[in-house]
Amino acid sequence: MAENKIPYKIYLDESEIPSKWYNLRADMKNKPAPLLNPGTHQPMTAAELEGVFCSELVAQELDNESRYIDIPEEIQNFYKMYRPAPLVRAYYLEKALGTPAKIYYKFEGNNTSGSHKLNSAIAQAYYAKKQGLKGVTTETGAGQWGTALSMACSYFDLDCKVYMVKVSYEQKPFRREVMRTYGASVTPSPSATTQVGQKILAEHPGTTGSLGCAISEAVEAAVTNEGYRYVLGSVLNQVLLHQSIIGLEAKAAMDKYGIKPDIIIGCAGGGSNLGGLIAPFMGEKLRGEADYRIIAVEPKSCPSFTRGVYAYDFADTGMVCPLAKMYTLGSDFIPAPNHAGGLRYHGMSPVLSQLYADGLMEATSVAQTEVFAAAEMFARVEGTLPAPESSHAIRAAIDEALKCKETGEEKTILFGLTGTGYFDMLAYEKYHDKKMTDYVPTDEELAVYRAKLPKID
């Protein structure tokens, strides 16, 4: 189809919303390494995991063989409230850059949670309700996951306990209040309400917290309250499975107009957005059907891929969760209080880590002020205020488009816009007032955390 026929926004029909999730692991020659019991260092069994997670989610977590998994009808119906999400051609950004590149972004911000996180939150709440639970516990960084889960729990009449990273709790009060509006209780982490929180506070007085800290508290709350289970918004295999709907829709919309991306870019914290966006494209790459250049973009202040090590590590600071083999900075690593709260996790999804180790994708890191410069430019020319997390992908997309300008190559770039930044105005204020800094950990600092990694035979 001729380029001038491609609309600014490409929507699928409601009937074209995927009815199955795509399980990327089924096409991976090298499967992600299994989660290990922190005590025995043996692979976690379904029975062990079911003490923390919902039973059907455990089955999805351990399934490396099923290429497609049916989306329950009730979840499909919920998706119709805000899906299909648009694939947008960034014509105005292209013009502002003067690039021959064609830039597209998959926009996941058109729901109250403001992000892609609702795709998995509603699934996890559905399975918790189906299991007859009273409620769930979780952590949240920027607050997008906590907001999404509070919405999903409200829909299914489940109690929702959220441990919010302290720096985000203080920086993003409006996100916190949206969670409370939907009925969730929100506790700044680390807190004195759990044993592990008390321990972290004693060892790190005045800490601004981390996702690893908040995970520890949420897991403790789940296992010590009858009728509760823990749910996670990123990193886990099951989450990337649910988020595959992003990539499935994006690919369907592109196929509809005969568009093939050359470069696919996603921000990377734990991996939910990036993993969801690239899933069907990476599947084609794994099967030898097509090739794509795939780029993960992370903050320089928390560079798991670009400066971490590929090793087994605890998924949480309190060291109560299973061990996961991933690119990690060390579970004790507490990043600087930057404004991309959702990208402040010390490790990366085992699925994405395996793909990166196998050379099937690449990674880059960017500084905070560079990210906000890109966010501001995007807001001015495209009319949408992006979340700080998504703006990492915008930064990389702009950089790749400018390379095309230098070489004259007409490459097609696809990136994920996970959500909007309207709850992140304190961050934009600090950028505009020139009070934002670019903290980058030193090699010596990272070596201290690396030395604490568990020794696995």
N, C-alpha and C positions, 0 to 999 in steps of 0.2 A: 504494500500500500504506500502511496506517495507520502513524503514527509509532511506536506501541507495538509494532509488529511488527519494527522494525528492530533487529537484534541489536547488542550492544556491539562485536563484531568481525565483519566481513563477509569471508568467504573465498570465492574462486572455486573451482570444481572444478579438479583437475589438468588436465583436458581443455580448460579454458578459458584456460590460459596462452597468451598470444599466440604465434603461429607466424611472425609477420612484425614487423619493426621499422617504425615510421612515420617517414618522412623529411619533417619539417616544411617544409623548403626548397621542396618541390614545390608547396606552396600559397602561398608567399610571392610577392607581386607584385614587390616589390623584393628581389632575392636578396642574400645577404651578399656583400660585396666580396671579390674573389679574393685569395689570398695572393700576395705579391710577392717576387720574388728580391731579396735584400738588396743585391746588387751592381748589377743592371741596372734594378731597379724595374719589371720586366715580370712579368705573371702567371706563377706557377710552373707548369711543365708536370708531367705525370705522371712523366716520366722523371727530372726533377730531384727530385721528392718521394720517389721510390722509392729514392733513395740514403740516405734517413733512415728512411722508414716502410715497412711491409710493403705489397706490391703491391696486394692486395685491399682493404686499408684505404685506400690512396690512391684507388682507384676509388670507394669510399664517400665519401671526403672531397670529391671533385670532383663528385659526382652531385647536381645540383640539380633533376632532373626526375622520378626514380622515387619515387612516393608511398609505396610499400611495398617492402621488401627482405626476402627470405626469411631466416629464422634457421636456420642449418645444424642438422641433426638432433642432432649431438653437443653443440652448445651448448644446444639445447632440453632434452636429457636432463640436462645439468648443472644447468640452471635448476631442474629438479624437485627438486633437493636442498634448496632453500630457498624456492622459489616454488610457488604464488602467495603474495605477501606480504599481510598483512591490511590492510584499510581499517577504521579504528577510530573509533567515535563517542565523543567525549570528554565523556560524560555528566557525569562528576564534575568536570571543569574548568568546564563550563557552570554546574553547581550552585554551585561555589565563587565564580564570578564574578557569579552572579545575573543572567545575561544571557538574553534571549530568543533569542539567536543559536544556531544549531545548528553545532557544531564537529566536523569530521572530520579525521583525519590518516592519511596513507599511511605505514605503518611499514616501513622497509627495514633494520632492525637485526638481523633474526633469522638471521644467518649469522656464522661465526667472524670474518670481517673487520670485522664490526660496522657495516657501512654499505652504501649502494647501489652502491659502487664495483665490487663483484664483477660486476655486470651487464655492464660493458664490459671488465673485466680478462679474463674468461674468453673473450670474443670476440676480443680482441686477441692473447691467447696462442694461441688456436686457429689464427688466420691465420698467426702466426709459425711454429707447428709445421708447418702445411700447406705453408709455403714452404721448409721444411727448414733453418731457422735453428738456431744453437746456443743463442742466448739473446736477451734484451732488456735495455735499460737504461731507467731512468725516474727521476723525481723524486717526492718526496712531502712534503706539508706537515704536516698533523696525523698522518699515518701510515696513514690509512684506505686510500688508494690503494695505497701500498706493500704493506700487508698483503694487500689483495685480489689484487694482481698476484703476490705471492709464492705465494699459494694456487693461483692459476691456473697459474703456471709449474710448480709442483710436480706438479699434475695432468697436465700435458703433458710433464714431464721436460725443462724448459727452464731454462737458467741465468738468474738474475735479479739484476741489479745496481741497487741503489736508492741515490739521493743524497737524503738526508733533510735538510730545512732545520734548521740547527744548533740554533735555539731549541727546535724540537719534538724533536729528537734528545735534548736534555738534559731537556726537560720531560716527555717521554713514553717513558721507558725500556722500559716493558712492551710498548708497541706495537712498538717496535724489536725486542724479543725474540721476539714472535710472528712477525715477518718472518724472523728468523734460524731459528726453529723450522721454517719451511717451506722453508729452504734458501737464502734470499736473502742476499747480502752487502749491508751497510748502512753508508754512509759519510756523516758529517756534512758538510753543505755550507754555505759554500764550503770546499773542501779543497785540500790541496797535491798531490793526486793527478792533477790535470788542469792544463793550461796556463791555461785560463780561470779556474779556481779560484785559482790562484796570483796571477793578475792582479787579481782582485777583492779578495783578501786584502791585496795591496799597496796598493790604492787605498782600501780600507775596513778598516783594522786593527781587530780586535776585533768585527767585524760579527756579528750574530746570524743573518744570512742571509735569504733570501727564496726564494719559489718560482721567481722569475726567475733567480736564481743557480743553483739546483739544476737547472733545465731546461738551462742552458748546459752544465753539467758532464755531464749525462746524454747530451746530444746529442753532445758531443765523444767520450765513451766509446763511443757507438754507431758513429760514423763511423771511429774509429781501431782498432776491433776487428773483424776479419773474422768474418762469420757472425752479426753482431748488428744489430738495428734498435732504434730509439727508439720508445717508446710513451708516451702521455700520458693522464692520467686525467680531464681536463676540457678546456674551451675549444674543442677541435676539433669540426668538424661531425660526424665519425664517432662521437665519444663521445656527443654529444647524440642521435644516431641510436640507438645501443645502449640509452641510458637511457630512450628513449621507452617501454620496457616498463613503467616505473613509472606513467606517465600512462595508458597503455592499460589496465592492470589496474585502476587507480583508477576510470577512467570506466566500465569494464565492471561493476565492483562497484556503482557508483552507479546506473547504468542498470537494474541488476537490481532495485533497490528504488525506482525512480522518483525519485531524488534529483538535483537540479541545483544545483551550487554557484554562488553569486553572486560570491564572492571566492576567488581561488586565490593562495596565498602560498608562496614558497620562499626559502630562504637563497641568497645569490649570492656566489660567490667567483670561479670561472672560468665556472660556468654549468651543470655537468653535472646536478646535482640539479634545479635550477629548470627547465632546458630539458627534462629528461625528464618531470617532473611535468606541465608545462603543455602538452606537445606536442599531444595530440589535442584538447584544449580550444581551444588557439590555432588549430589547424587549422579547427575549426568557426567560429571568429571570423573567420578569413581568408576562408573560403568564404561568409560571411554567413548561416550556419545557426543561430548562437547568439551570445550576447554574454556576456562574463565580465570582471570587474575582476581584473587580474593584477598582483601586487605582488612585486617583488624586494626582498629585505632584505639589506643589507650592513653591515659594521662601520664606525663613524665613523672608526676608525683607518686604514681602507683603502677609501675611498669612490669606487670607480671610476665607478659610474653617476652618483652624486649630485654629485660634484665633479670628475670627470674630463672629458676632452675626447674628442670622436669624431674620431679621426684614425688614420692609419697609424702603427704603432709596432712595435718589435721585441717578439717574444713572450718574450724572455729578456734578462737583465741583461748577458750577455756579447755580445749582438748578433750571434749566429751563426745564429739561426733566421730563417725567412721573416718578412716584415712582414705584420701583420694589421691590418685596419681595425676598430677597436674603441673602446669607451670605455676610456680609459687614464689613469693618473696619471703615466706615463713609465716606461720599462723600467728606469731606474736607481733608481726609488723602492724603498726598503727600509722597510717598515712597522715600527711599534713592535712589540715582542715580546708581542703579545696572545695570549690562549689559544684563539682560534679559528683554529688553524693552517691549516685548509683554506680559509680566506677571506682569505688574505694575499697574493693575486696582484694585480699592478699593473693588469691589464686584464680585459676581459670577453669572453665568447664573441662572435665576429662575428655569429652568428645572432641572439643575444639583443640585441646592440648595434643591429642593423638594426631589429629589432622595437621597441626602445625609441625609436630615432630617429624611427620612423614613428608614434609615439604609441599603439602597440597594447598597451603595458604601462607601469607606473609603478614608481618605485623610492623606497626610503626607507633611511635609515641609523640605526643605534641604538648606544648606548654599551655598553661591556662590562659594567659593573655592572648596568645595566638588563636585559641579556640573562641574566645569572646569577640575578637575582631571579626572572625568568620561569621559568628552568630549575628552580630550587628549588621554586617553586610547582607546576609541572607534575609534578615527581617526587613531591611529597607527595600530590597528589590523583589522579594517573593511574597511579602505581606503576611508572613507567619513568624511569630516569635518562637524560636526553637528552644527546647530544653538544653541545659548545659551538656548533658550526656550526648545527645544527638549531635550537638555542635562539633564534637570531635570528628564525626563522620563528615560533616559539612566542610571542616577544615581540610581534611584529606581529599575530598572531592574537588574542592577549589584548587588545591595544589596539583592534582592530576590534570585538571582542565587547563591550568596554566602551562603545564608541560606540553600539552597538545597544541597550545597557542605557539609555543616555541618551535615545535617540530612540524606543525601543520597537519598532524594526524587527526582524523575525524573519529575518535573513539567514542563509544557509548558507555556512559558511567551510570551505575545504579547505586544509590545509597539509602540507608534506612533512617527515616525521621521518626524516632520513637515517640515523640510527644511534644507538647508545648511547654514554654517556659514562664507562664504567667504566675506561677508560685515561686519563681526564682528571681524576683526583682531586686532582692538584696544583693545578689551576685552581680546583676547588671549595674546596680548603683555603684558597687565597689570598682567595677571596671571603668565606668564613666568618670568616677572621681579619682581615678589613677591610684587607688589604694590596693589594687589586686597585685599579688606577687606570684612569682613562678618558682615554687620550691621544688628542688630535685634532690632526692636522697643521694648521698655519696656512696661510693663503692664500699667504703669502710663501714658505713651504717648498715648496708644490706648484708655484708659479710657476717655481722653479729647475728642477724636473724637466720641466715642460712646455716650457721653453725648449730642452731638449735633444732634442725630438721630431725624427725625421728629416724632411727637407724633400722632399716628394713632389710632382712636377709634376702 
